Amino acid sequence: MDQPLKIGIIGDFDQNRKSHTAIEKALNHAANALSVPLDVEWLFTQKLEDEFNRVSLKSYHALWCAPGSPYQSMSGALKAIHFAREQDWPFIGT
């Protein structure tokens, strides 16, 4: 695979949450073990609410909804989750 696997993480990154830092470490560990280039991007929930665009979510190969409720914008998180479910997009929620 020449192009990086692009993963969008739905959530509001907090470096003090062990689960948030563990997600990126786990993804990078798996990608390295499989020799797959990886691009991880956090998708902040308020931005998802304010600028929701299905086309931009389609640029990710998969979406992961990070733990961390309450989110800054539950509406933004739910919009992205609905997109994944309605479009049968690869998705994991923790």
N, C-alpha and C positions, 0 to 999 in steps of 0.2 A: 504494500500500500504506500504510494508516494504522497498522497494528500493526507494531512493529519485527520484523525478521527476527532470530530468536533462535538464536545459535550457541553450542554447548557445546564447550569445548576440554578434552579429556581430557589431563591432565598436571599436573605440579607446577611452577607458574610460578617461573621464576628470572630476575630482571631482568638478570642478568649473561650470560645466553644470548642471543646476537644473534637466533637463530631464534625465540625466544619473543616478543621485542618486535617482530620482523618480521611474525609472524603477525597480530597485532592491527593493525599499520599496514597490511598488505595488505588485510585484511578491511575496514577503515575506508575505505581508498582506493577499493576496488571499490564499496562501499555509497554513498559520496559521488558517484562517477561515474554510478551508476545511480539516484541520488536515492531510495535505499531506507533507511529508518531501521534501525539495527542495534543489537542488544544482544548483547554478547559476555561469556561467563562462563567462567572457568576451573573445571574440575571436578577437584578434587584427588583423586589416586588412593587415598589412605588413606580418605578420606571415602566414595569409591565402594565400597570394600571393606566398610567398617563399616556404611554406611547404604544399600546398593544397593537401588534401587527403580525398576523398569521404568517405572512411571507418571511419575516425575519426569523421566526421560530423554525421555519422549514430549513433554514441554513444549518441547523444542528442535526447531527446524525441521531442523537438521543437527548432526552431531557431527564434530569434527576431533581426531584423536589426535596430539598434539604430539610432536616429537622430545624426547628427554631421558632415555632409558633409561640406567641403571636407575631405574625409578620408585620412589617411596617404597613403593608397593604395586603390584607387577606383577599381582596377583590383581584388584585394583580396576580397573586399566586393561583387563585382559582381559574382565572382566564387562561393561564398557561396550562394548567392541568386539564381543563376542558378541551383545549386544543389537542393535547396529546391523546386523550381518550377518543375524541370525535374523529381524529384523523388517523387513528391506529398507529400513532407514532411511538417508537421505542421510549419507554418511560419507566422510571422507578421512583417510588415515594417512600421516604423513611420517616 
